Amino acid sequence: MTALIDNESRRRVASLITGFWPAQAINAAIRIGVPERLAQAPATADGLAAATHAHPGSMYRLLRALVSIGIVDEDEGGVFTLTADGRSLLPDAPNSLRGMALHVGNQLWPAFGELERCVREGAPPPGIKHGPDGFAELNDKPDEAAIFNQSMVDGSRKVAGQAIAAFDFSRFSTVMDVGGGYGGVLAALLAANPALKGMILDLPHGEAGARAYLAGEGVADRADYVTASFFDPIPPIADCYVLKYIIHDWNDDYARRIMARVGAAARESNGTVVLIERVVPERIENDPAHRGIMQGDLTMMLWDGKERTAADYRLLFEGAGLALSRIIDIGDGFSLIEGVVAGQA
């Protein structure tokens, strides 16, 4: 007979299994407009339902669920207010997570329903566009492109600050944010280094949003947008090429091609290449940081990408005519990986 599972083990696994619902409760609240309405003024469920054209009883149940996870509060009179945590879902919050919440709720959520098929077949499931076609598709889907790019900004703010604290970007004159979307990393670098100039290199779907974002961050006068693919020759006009969460999007063949283009530009401009990525430990343990890395790896697997080890990155740099000079742990499971022109390490 199989031994009974102890209660603590059962509790831990049950919490993992039932962890599916908060993301969709938050996603629904954002799409209905709950955070913005409550930011304007506290309201009852009936008042919110009327203002958002929702069902009153169902709105009440959603709000009570949001109370249970700390997004809103309810007073004794049935009036709901937005909490400090809930304010992170507002579009104009300085460190907003709104884009990330919508990206998870609308793009990652359905993809993970195909994880079994992906594991069985060793390839992204049908219906999930990946590789160059997946990103090119965003040019024709402005709403999805906006969610994706805003999610990348949301994820960039904190990690860019951590990278700036760990690495001296002031020694460069021009930085290119390769595949930078709206420029969350570039804006942070320019704000922290007043003498620095920079540019984003990305596809057309990001340009309008990038220019608006950079203007809003007060750095547009030192930034530009280069409409291009990183599979094509990259202009050798920077002394620092930054790629945040780029290489993990791609399988090994595409990753080598991207690094070859970046390496060619860096060799011609005598530049430094900086990757900001998760680095997979040689041995995975039951650890919150490792959990985040493995979450990223499963996500990337659905789109034919992967998280990589230090040895993997070393090979990618060498194949691009570069030398991996150091890896800096910048916290939260992320690392800054520096590469220089081979022979200068």
N, C-alpha and C positions, 0 to 999 in steps of 0.2 A: 504493500500500500504506500502511495506517495505521502510523504510527511506533510503535515499541515504547515501552511505558510504563516510565519509569525506576523502579528498585527502591524508592526512597524514597517516591515517589508511591503505588506499589502497596502499600507497607507501611502508609501512612497510611489509605488507603481500606479495606484489609483489616481494620484495627483497628476502623474504624467499623462494618463489616459484621458482624464477629464480636462486637461489643459487646452482643449481645442476651442472652447466657446468664448473666452474673453476677447480674442482678436476679432471675432465676427460681431460681438455685441458692440465693441468700439467702432468697427467699420460701419455698422448700421446707424449708430448714433451720429457719426460724422456725415454720412450721406443724407440723413434726414435733416441735419442742421442743428442738432441739440447743443453742441458746445457753443456755437455762435449765439444762439438764442439766450442761453443761460448766462453767457458773458455780458449780454446787454442788460439783463435783469433776471432775478429769480422768478420762477414760474411754477404753477401747478401742472400736473400731467394733462389736465383738460385744456389748459391754456396753451401748452406746447403742442398738443395734438391739433388744436384749431389753427395755430400759426403755421404748422408744417404740413397740414392736410393729412394727418395720420389718424389711426383709430385710437380713441381715448383709452380704452381698457388695455390695449396692447402697448401703448406708449407708457402707461403706468408700470406695467410689468418690466419693460425695458429699463426704465429709470431705476426701478428697485434693484435690478441686476447690476446696473452701473454703480449704485450705492455700495453693493457688496464687494466691488473691486476698487472702490476708492475714487471713482471718476466724478461722482456727484454726491451731495448730501441731501437728506430730507429732514425738515423740521417737523414738529408735532402737528403743525397745521397742514401738512402735505405739500409744502412748498419746497421745490428743489433748487439747489445752488450748485455752481461749478466749483470743484475743489482745486487746490493747487496742482494736483496731478492732472485733473481734467483740462487745465489751461494749457498743458503741453500739446493739446489737440487743436488749438486755435491756429488758423493760417498765418497770423501775424506775430505769433510768439517767437521771441528771439531764438529759442532752441526747440522749435516745434517738432513734433513727431507725427504730424498729420499725414504728410506724404508717405512716411514709412507704414503707418497704419493702413492707408488705402492700398498701398502696394502689396502688403501682406494679405489683406482681406480680399482683394479682387484679382490679383495675378498669381501670387504664390499659393494661396489656399487651394484653388482648383488643381494646380499642378501637382501638389502633394497627394491628391487622390489617385494619381497615376504612378506612385512610387513603386508599387509592387511590380507593375508591368516593366518599368524602367530597370529594376533589379533583375528580373527574369530574362529580359532581352538584351541588356547591356547597351541600351541606346535610349535617347529621349523618346517618349511616347508620341504617337501621331497626334497632331493638333498643337503640339508645343513647338513653335518655330524657334530655331536656335541658329547659332553661327551668324554669319553676315546677314542672312535673310531675316532673322529675328530682330536685329537692330534696325535694318532698313525698313522693316514694316512699320516702325514707329513714325517714319516720315508721313505715312498715310493715316495714322491714327493719333491725332493731336491730343485727344483726351488721355489715352493710355500713355503717350509720351510725356505729358505733363505730370501724371502720377509718378511715373518711373523717375523722371529727372528730379522731381521734388523729393522723392524718397532718397535719392542719392545725396541731395543737399542735406537732408535731415541727418543722414549717417555721416556726412563729411565734417560737420561743424566740430563735433567733439574730437574725432580722430585727427583732424587737422591741427587742433590745438595741442593734442598730445605729441604730434610729430614736430611741431614748432618748438615745444619745450625740450625735446630730446635731440634736435638736430639743428645746426646753424645754417639757416637759409640766407642769412645776411651776406654771405661771401659771394653770392651770385648776383648777376645784374639783370638777367632775363630768365624767367621760368616759363615753360610750356606745360600746361595741364592737359596731357594727352588723354583723349576720351573723357574730358572733364565735365560734360553735360552743362549744367547751369553755372559751374565754376565754384562750387562750395569750397574746395580746397584752395583754388587760386585766390579767391576773395580773402580767405583767412591769411594766406601767405603775404599778400599785398598789404593788408591792414597791419600786420605785425612787422613789416619791413618797408618803411616809407620810401626807400631808395630803389626798391625792386619794381621792375616792370614785368608784364606777363601776357599770356594769351591762352585761350582754350582752343584745342584742336578737336573738332567733333563733327558729326553729321548735321545736316540742315535743321532737323527737328528741334535742336537745342538752342539755336541762335537767338531767337526773340526772347525766350525765357532767360537766357544767360545775360544778355545785355541789360534786361530789366533788373535781374538780380544783382549784377555788378554795380549798376547805378544805385540801387537801394542800399548797397553796402558802402557806398561812397568811394569806390576804387575804379570806376569806369574810365577815368582819365589816364590810368596806367595799364589798361587792359584792352585786349582786342580778341576777336573771334575768327579763327581760321576754319573755314568749311572744307573738311577733307576727311578721308578715311585713313586710319593708321595702317591699313594694308597697302596703301600707296606710299611713295617716297615722302618722308617727313621733312619739312624745311629745316635746314641746319642753322637755325637762327637763335638758339637759346644755349645758355651754359648750364641749364638744369632742366631735365625732362622728368616730370612727375606723372606716375600712373597709379591712381588709387582705385583698388578693386577692379582692375582691368584684366590682368592676366588670368585671374581665377575664372573669368567668364568663358574661357576657351579651352578646347582640347589641346593636346600637346602639339599637333601640327600647326594649328592656328597661332598658338602661343609662340612657337618658334618664329613664325612669319612676322608677328607683331614685334617681337624683340629684335629681329633682324633689321626692321625699319628704324626702330628707335636707336639701335646700336650704330647704324650707318650715319644717322644724323648726329649722334653724340661724338662719333669718331671725327667727323668733319668739323664740328664746332668745338672740339675738345671739351665736351660737356660731361656732366655727371647725370646718371640715371637713378631715380629714386622710386622704388615701388613701395606702396603701402598695402599690405596683404596680411592675411592669416598665414602663419607658418605651422604646418602640421608637425607635432612632435613625433619622434620615431616610435614612441610607445604612448598609446592613449589610455588615460585613466578616468575614473569616475570623479570628475573635477569640473566645476562650473566653467572655467576657461576652455577646457577641452570640449565641453558640451557645445559651446558656441562655435568652435572650429568645426565640429562634426555636423552641426546644423547647417553651416555654410557649405560643407562638402556635399551633403545630400541635396541641398538646393541647387548647387551648381551641376550636380550629376543630371538633374532633370533637364538642364539646358546644355548638356554636353560639355560642361566645364569641370573644374576640379580645384580643390585646395591642394597645396604642394608643400613638400618638405624643404628644408634648407638645401639638401643635396640636389633636389629638383631645380631650385632657383639657380644654384651654382652652374648647373649644366646649361640652363637657358641663357645665362649671361655669357658663358664661354662660347656658345654657339653664335652669339651676336657680336663677337669680337670684344667683349667686355670682361672685366674681372669683378667678381663679387667681393667687395672690400670689407663690408661688415653688415651685421644684422642687429638692429636695436629693438628690444622689446619696449613698445610704447604704451602697453597696458591694454586691458580688456580683450586679450587674445590677439592683438594686432602687433605687427612689426614693421619697422622701416628697413628696407633692404637697399643698400647703396651699392651701385656699380660704377666703375670708372673704366676709362679706356685701357685695354689690356696693356700691361707694361708700366702702368703708372700707379698700380695699387701699392 
